[in-house]
Amino acid sequence: MDLHPTVEATAEDIASMEIRGAATIGAAAAAALREQAEASDAETPEAFRAEVRVAARRLHETRPTAVSLPNALRYVLRRMDGGDVPLLRASVVEAATDFERRLGRAQAQLGAIGANRLQDGDVVMTHCHSTDALACVEAAVEQGKDVEAIVKETRPRLQGHITARQLRELGVPVTLIVDNAARRYLDDADHVLVGADAIAADGSVINKIGTSGLAVNARERGVPIMVAAQTIKLHPATMTGHTVEIEMRDEREVVDDEERAAIGDITVENPAFDVTPPRYLDAIVTESGQFPPESIVTLMRELFGDGVAEPWLEPERR
Ligand SMILES: O=C(COP(=O)(O)O)[C@H](O)[C@H](O)COP(=O)(O)O
């Protein structure tokens, strides 16, 4: 059984962060499953199902933290249905396409809700690069509000540069700062606005490393912190007590081999994400409305029920 080259390429691009950010990763995974289904020459329904599940597993093993990835795979695989290969193929293609459409719609809806929290003249501080967070700024700008941004550069991968560029494209004045300057510049900010890779049942938000420190500082400074996150970021397994795995990335993102050798014998750690407890967060803005973090579990139960099994595992291994 062959993995479609798009599946392999998508998996590699997610792992290397060519494709990054939770929503974008989810959309790319769904599109890759569609390619696999469209190109499949499986002769039996069993072979087709097995092939799509293998593709889903390959995509799933790339990065562990953004729950939009397993949620996207789950969305497509749960809808894989039909008694023969053409019907199965059509169901996967339709589900993947539907998923992408829903993602776009959800982002526009949450953008409009998040924009209502921003007032004319507000300054937002951002961390990393989040398409959901930017959707809120974009909608505010479309409502005619003047918004300014203080953008943290976000070491070590500097996703803040992507945020700065996209905000400039929206016409938003940008001040770029190093991460360590955040507390000083919080005095000039009206909101901290971040995205999420995963949201746990207790309302904890898992996002780019540095989010939790920023939230604690923002709380101390009295600056509200708002998380923009489509419901695809809700982590259903945390309802049954599972914790979210924090990705540890290559040490060379922090210090290159030459510099490291010059320093001497050191340990380098490079966690990609951290966990912000709900008490430091003011609102989670989703396409279904805005929620105090502690009440997000009600939305989660509504959307996922208690079914958290992973459909890309063979039935007996679930
Ligand atoms: O932490 C990151 C990206 O981390 P990385 O760069 O390591 O993938 C983003 O804030 C969330 O993924 C939300 O993004 P979006 O709102 O676009 O889903």
The ligand as an ORCA input file, in Angstrom:
! r2SCAN-3c Opt
* xyz 0 1
  O       1.136     28.608     18.804
  C       0.811     28.799     17.651
  C       1.614     28.277     16.495
  O       2.708     27.491     16.897
  P       3.690     26.886     15.763
  O       4.248     28.041     15.015
  O       4.732     26.141     16.557
  O       2.861     25.965     14.888
  C      -0.485     29.499     17.320
  O      -0.759     30.481     18.277
  C      -1.618     28.476     17.340
  O      -1.279     27.341     16.564
  C      -2.913     29.058     16.780
  O      -2.765     29.362     15.399
  P      -4.060     29.441     14.427
  O      -4.952     30.452     15.060
  O      -3.516     29.879     13.098
  O      -4.666     28.087     14.406
*
